[in-house]
Amino acid sequence: MMAEDPVQERHRDTPEELAERRAAVRALAREWLDAGRYRPGCDAWLRGHDPDFTRELAKRGWIGITWPRHLGGAYRSHAARLVITEELLRAGAPVAAHWIADRQIGPAILSYGTPKLQQEFLPGIAAGELTFCLGMSEPEAGSDLAAVRTAATRVPGGWRISGRKIWTSHAHESSHAYVLARSERTERKHEGLTEFIVDMRSDGVSVSPIVDLAGRHHFNEMVFDEVFVDDDRVIGTVGEGWSQVTAQLAYERGGPERVLSTYPLLAALVEATRPAAAKRPDGAAAREVGTLVARLAALRRMCWEVARAMDEGRAPVREAAVLKYLGTQFERDVIEAGRQVLDRPPRLAGGGDDEGDEAARLLGEAVLAAPGFSIRGGTSEILLTIIARGETRR
Ligand SMILES: Cc1cc2nc3c(=O)[nH]c(=O)nc-3n(C[C@H](O)[C@H](O)[C@H](O)COP(=O)(O)OP(=O)(O)OC[C@H]3O[C@@H](n4cnc5c(N)ncnc54)[C@H](O)[C@@H]3O)c2cc1C
């Protein structure tokens, strides 16, 4: 399992240390906002891709903070990481460039990669230099991820990968791709899968855009045509990809981004319903927003439980599924409240008419992102299945 630092014990952050770090991240986000370095966005962890911003965070040691020191980290707790991610999400800061690598690819390499692979990738991710996209989904393999057909064939010194991945966020802007591929044909589809790291500059890799309903390009289709991948770029054990990726999905689903994608909008609603701010104080609207704030408090507690489980070395598969299921419902309810409380149409950024009405702009962003909330990272139906299985096996 996880690589231990040869000389250091993982640091257990005290409440005072966590509060100090939270204040530092909050202050920096405020400073950069005031300096015009970013505009707060809903869903900015997926759509706000800004490599310079990522490198600035990396300089402060805020990427890969839980990883051992000899691999570019600070060997801090997952609670310390949660403090950082919560504050950046709260600010609506553009963190997409490092999000996937920091959240799940780094931990996957740490859990299963050889020391050589760890040394090759983790310091670069922590420095904000290496960025990853996630090559899991295929046209006939989304919810049923074990049905992937991208094939990895053994050749001298490595593998040749051929196949097609779809809905790959930021593939056109990433230095590397994580790729789940079938390395062996067996009767049981959960067997014979292997995880690879593919350099996006390799011969045979092509990326084409898939434009979303807002006309924006963050999705892609990736095609691999006999792409050579060195043996050293296998993550973990050949054929054990399914059990490895299941643990990775807990990291993917169990973070505060499943709750806080619409936080900048919620904050705007809180402002709009303050008695001093409202033109005509509306008790019903204030109650609705207050209920959302209370629900957020409960969901944040769940995020802390997930972080605690990770600090104990567990991959909290069921807890993460519960968090994502409830979190994405919450995010949608924030949007519904936005429609009612703001009582004006959502506005689209870049449309030329969004200046001066930040709340309506945030509502516009959230409305456009919302269809993906309960789909990405596993649909709600799939999460319910995981939760139900977890309950019946107790
Ligand atoms: C914003 C966004 C970003 C994404 N980024 C990435 C990325 O970077 N990399 C990547 O690999 N993928 C990415 N995806 C893809 C995402 O993981 C898949 O869309 C998702 O897993 C669903 O797969 P599918 O689209 O094939 O839908 P399907 O699996 O075809 O599902 C269609 C519908 O059928 C339901 N369904 C399917 N099977 C069952 C079942 N057994 N029981 C009950 N209901 C079922 C589903 O819940 C859903 O409602 C992204 C998706 C979105 C929306």
The ligand as a MOL file (V3000), in Angstrom:
LIG
                    3D

  0  0  0     0  0            999 V3000
M  V30 BEGIN CTAB
M  V30 COUNTS 53 58 0 0 0
M  V30 BEGIN ATOM
M  V30 1 C -18.7470 16.9660 -16.5660 0
M  V30 2 C -18.2410 15.5720 -16.8480 0
M  V30 3 C -16.8720 15.3230 -16.8420 0
M  V30 4 C -16.3980 14.0310 -17.1430 0
M  V30 5 N -15.0510 13.8210 -17.1870 0
M  V30 6 C -14.5810 12.5790 -17.4440 0
M  V30 7 C -13.1680 12.3500 -17.5180 0
M  V30 8 O -12.3700 13.2650 -17.3760 0
M  V30 9 N -12.7480 11.0840 -17.7680 0
M  V30 10 C -13.6020 10.0380 -17.9360 0
M  V30 11 O -13.1380 8.9160 -18.1160 0
M  V30 12 N -14.9560 10.2280 -17.9020 0
M  V30 13 C -15.4540 11.4790 -17.6660 0
M  V30 14 N -16.8230 11.7020 -17.6570 0
M  V30 15 C -17.7100 10.5960 -18.0120 0
M  V30 16 C -18.5250 10.0360 -16.8580 0
M  V30 17 O -17.7380 9.3710 -15.9180 0
M  V30 18 C -19.5950 9.1260 -17.4840 0
M  V30 19 O -20.4200 9.9610 -18.2580 0
M  V30 20 C -20.4270 8.4190 -16.4410 0
M  V30 21 O -19.6810 7.4370 -15.8100 0
M  V30 22 C -21.6960 7.7950 -17.0400 0
M  V30 23 O -21.3740 6.9760 -18.1240 0
M  V30 24 P -22.1570 7.0810 -19.5320 0
M  V30 25 O -22.1170 8.5470 -19.9410 0
M  V30 26 O -21.5870 6.0700 -20.4410 0
M  V30 27 O -23.6640 6.7730 -19.1900 0
M  V30 28 P -24.3370 5.3200 -19.1580 0
M  V30 29 O -23.4660 4.4030 -18.3980 0
M  V30 30 O -24.7130 4.9570 -20.5400 0
M  V30 31 O -25.6370 5.6030 -18.3070 0
M  V30 32 C -26.8240 6.1980 -18.8830 0
M  V30 33 C -27.9190 6.1670 -17.8270 0
M  V30 34 O -28.2100 4.8070 -17.4730 0
M  V30 35 C -28.0920 4.6310 -16.0760 0
M  V30 36 N -27.5310 3.3060 -15.7760 0
M  V30 37 C -26.4820 2.7290 -16.3890 0
M  V30 38 N -26.2070 1.5220 -15.8280 0
M  V30 39 C -27.1030 1.3740 -14.8250 0
M  V30 40 C -27.3300 0.3370 -13.8660 0
M  V30 41 N -26.5760 -0.7550 -13.8160 0
M  V30 42 N -28.3350 0.5230 -12.9720 0
M  V30 43 C -29.1000 1.6410 -12.9980 0
M  V30 44 N -28.9430 2.6420 -13.9010 0
M  V30 45 C -27.9500 2.5020 -14.7930 0
M  V30 46 C -27.1520 5.7040 -15.6100 0
M  V30 47 O -27.3440 6.0310 -14.2420 0
M  V30 48 C -27.5250 6.8660 -16.5180 0
M  V30 49 O -28.6240 7.5510 -16.0090 0
M  V30 50 C -17.3090 12.9780 -17.3880 0
M  V30 51 C -18.6910 13.2370 -17.3850 0
M  V30 52 C -19.1550 14.5220 -17.1320 0
M  V30 53 C -20.6410 14.7640 -17.1460 0
M  V30 END ATOM
M  V30 BEGIN BOND
M  V30 1 1 1 2
M  V30 2 1 2 3
M  V30 3 2 2 52
M  V30 4 2 3 4
M  V30 5 1 4 5
M  V30 6 1 4 50
M  V30 7 2 5 6
M  V30 8 1 6 7
M  V30 9 1 6 13
M  V30 10 2 7 8
M  V30 11 1 7 9
M  V30 12 1 9 10
M  V30 13 2 10 11
M  V30 14 1 10 12
M  V30 15 2 12 13
M  V30 16 1 13 14
M  V30 17 1 14 15
M  V30 18 1 14 50
M  V30 19 1 15 16
M  V30 20 1 16 17
M  V30 21 1 16 18
M  V30 22 1 18 19
M  V30 23 1 18 20
M  V30 24 1 20 21
M  V30 25 1 20 22
M  V30 26 1 22 23
M  V30 27 1 23 24
M  V30 28 2 24 25
M  V30 29 1 24 26
M  V30 30 1 24 27
M  V30 31 1 27 28
M  V30 32 2 28 29
M  V30 33 1 28 30
M  V30 34 1 28 31
M  V30 35 1 31 32
M  V30 36 1 32 33
M  V30 37 1 33 34
M  V30 38 1 33 48
M  V30 39 1 34 35
M  V30 40 1 35 36
M  V30 41 1 35 46
M  V30 42 1 36 37
M  V30 43 1 36 45
M  V30 44 2 37 38
M  V30 45 1 38 39
M  V30 46 1 39 40
M  V30 47 2 39 45
M  V30 48 1 40 41
M  V30 49 2 40 42
M  V30 50 1 42 43
M  V30 51 2 43 44
M  V30 52 1 44 45
M  V30 53 1 46 47
M  V30 54 1 46 48
M  V30 55 1 48 49
M  V30 56 2 50 51
M  V30 57 1 51 52
M  V30 58 1 52 53
M  V30 END BOND
M  V30 END CTAB
M  END
